[in-house]
């Protein structure tokens, strides 16, 4: 993972940092992840080959005994629904202070 990849990720995602939890970096990009208290696998930062990271997440989540995968996106969720079989499970609301 180099500065160019990080900047591209920040530009696309709107994020300004990478969570340090469980960082995986390879030729397909990078991903950080955690398992929440309910046992749900949560992708924190994901960049690169979406198909690869979807399969990687499914395999790892199953290995960890998780029953669900969750992540957030600022991109159109319909792509994730159609291409990878995800569904919208809620909304993230925010307000400037």
N, C-alpha and C positions, 0 to 999 in steps of 0.2 A: 504494500500500500504506500503510494507516494503522495506528495503534496498535490499533484495534478488530479489524482483520483479523489482525494479528500475534497478539494475545491469543487469538483464536478458534483460530488455527492451533496455538499452543502448547497450549491446552487439549485439542484433539482429538488431536494427535500425541504429546504428552508431551515434545516437544523444548523446549529452553530457549534456542536460538539459531538463526539462519539462516546457512547457509554463504554466503560472499560470491561463490563461483564462479558466473559466468555468470548473474547474476540477470536474470530476465525478469519484468516487471510489466505487466499490462494489465487490461482490463475483466473478464477471466475469472479473475483472481486473480494468483498468482505462482508461479514455479518457479526453483530453482537446479539446476544440473546440471554434470557433468564427464564426461570420458571416461577410463576407467581404463587402466592400462598394457596390458591385453589387447585394447583397442579396443572395450570395451563401454560403451554410453551408460548413465550412472548418474544417475537423478533423486535429488537430495539432499533438497530440500524442495519439496513441491508442495501448493498450496492453491487451492481454488476449483472450477471446472468440470472434473470428472474426464474427461469425454468430450473436451473441448477439449484438455486437457493430454496426454491419451493420443495424440490425432492429431498435436498439435504435436511431441511427443517422437518419434513414428515418422518424421515428415517430416524433422526435424532430424537424427535418428540416421542415416537413409538418406543424407542430404546429406553427413554427416561420414564415411561409409563404415563405420559400425558394423553389426555383424551381430546384436547382442542389446541389449535394454534391461533394466536391473535397477533395483530400488528396494526400500526396506524399508517395512513398514507395521505399525502396532500394531492396526490394524483387522482384521476378519475377512478372511483372504485368499480365501475362497470367493467373495466378491463380485467381487474382481479376476479370478478365474478365469472365472466365469460371464459377467460383463459385458464384460470387455475381452480375454479370451483368454490371460491370463497363467497361469503354473504356478508352484507352489512349487518353488524350486530349492535351498533350504537353510533353516537356522534360525539366528537370532542368539541366542546364550546370554549371560546376564550373571549376575553375582553381586556382592552388596554386600561391601565390604571393611571 
